[in-house]
């Protein structure tokens, strides 16, 4: 995993931690959002936060299909590669 992709994964992991009210270190990258303690209302909050990070509107079904930190990282990193821009991989800090 490249540095930019790792940074993106950490950003997504931080979002999950905030939404799930957990320490980032306690958020596994390979666990489903709902198995990690999420519910449908928290999923909407997650969707809004990931949309902000991505800089575009992601459909709920797309995020649901990529329900782990790892899968969401790959999905968003793939979007950035497809667009030919690194904007999704910037730190945003």
C-alpha positions as CSV (number, residue, x, y, z in Angstrom):
1,X,0.0,0.0,0.0
2,X,1.4,3.3,-1.0
3,X,1.8,6.3,1.3
4,X,-1.2,8.2,-0.2
5,X,-3.4,5.1,0.0
6,X,-2.3,4.5,3.6
7,X,-3.1,8.1,4.5
8,X,-6.6,7.7,2.9
9,X,-7.2,4.6,4.9
10,X,-6.2,6.4,8.1
11,X,-8.6,9.2,7.2
12,X,-11.4,6.8,6.7
13,X,-10.5,4.9,9.9
14,X,-10.7,8.2,11.8
15,X,-14.1,8.9,10.4
16,X,-15.3,5.5,11.4
17,X,-13.8,6.0,14.9
18,X,-15.7,9.3,15.3
19,X,-19.0,7.9,14.0
20,X,-18.7,4.8,16.1
21,X,-17.3,6.7,19.1
22,X,-14.3,4.4,19.3
23,X,-10.5,4.9,19.4
24,X,-9.1,4.7,15.9
25,X,-6.8,1.9,17.0
26,X,-9.9,-0.1,17.9
27,X,-11.4,0.1,14.4
28,X,-10.4,-2.9,12.4
29,X,-9.9,-2.3,8.7
30,X,-11.4,-5.6,7.6
31,X,-14.6,-5.6,9.7
32,X,-18.0,-4.7,8.3
33,X,-19.4,-1.3,9.6
34,X,-22.5,-3.0,11.1
35,X,-20.4,-5.7,12.8
36,X,-18.2,-3.0,14.2
37,X,-21.2,-1.4,16.0
38,X,-22.8,0.7,13.3
39,X,-26.5,1.0,12.6
40,X,-28.6,2.5,9.8
41,X,-28.6,6.0,11.4
42,X,-24.8,6.0,11.9
43,X,-24.4,4.7,8.4
44,X,-26.0,7.9,7.1
45,X,-23.6,9.9,9.2
46,X,-20.7,7.8,7.8
47,X,-22.0,8.4,4.3
48,X,-22.1,12.2,4.7
49,X,-18.5,12.2,6.2
50,X,-17.1,10.0,3.4
51,X,-18.9,12.1,0.8
52,X,-17.1,15.2,2.3
53,X,-13.8,13.4,2.1
54,X,-14.3,12.2,-1.4
55,X,-15.5,15.6,-2.6
56,X,-18.5,14.0,-4.4
57,X,-21.8,12.3,-3.6
58,X,-21.4,8.6,-3.2
59,X,-24.6,6.6,-3.4
60,X,-25.6,4.8,-0.2
61,X,-25.6,1.5,-2.1
62,X,-22.0,2.0,-3.2
63,X,-20.8,2.6,0.3
64,X,-22.9,-0.3,1.6
65,X,-21.2,-2.5,-1.1
66,X,-17.8,-1.4,0.4
67,X,-18.6,-1.8,4.0
68,X,-15.1,-2.1,5.5
69,X,-12.4,0.5,6.0
70,X,-10.2,-1.4,3.6
71,X,-12.9,-1.7,0.9
72,X,-13.8,2.0,1.1
73,X,-10.1,2.9,0.8
74,X,-9.8,0.8,-2.3
75,X,-13.0,2.2,-3.7
76,X,-12.0,5.8,-3.2
77,X,-8.4,5.2,-4.3
78,X,-9.8,3.6,-7.4
79,X,-12.0,6.7,-8.1
80,X,-8.9,8.9,-7.8
81,X,-7.0,6.8,-10.2
82,X,-9.9,6.7,-12.6
83,X,-10.1,10.5,-12.5
84,X,-6.4,10.9,-13.0
85,X,-6.2,13.2,-10.0
86,X,-4.8,12.7,-6.5
87,X,-7.4,14.9,-4.8
88,X,-9.0,11.9,-3.0
89,X,-5.6,10.9,-1.8
90,X,-4.6,14.3,-0.4
91,X,-4.5,14.5,3.4
92,X,-7.2,17.1,3.6
93,X,-5.8,18.3,6.9
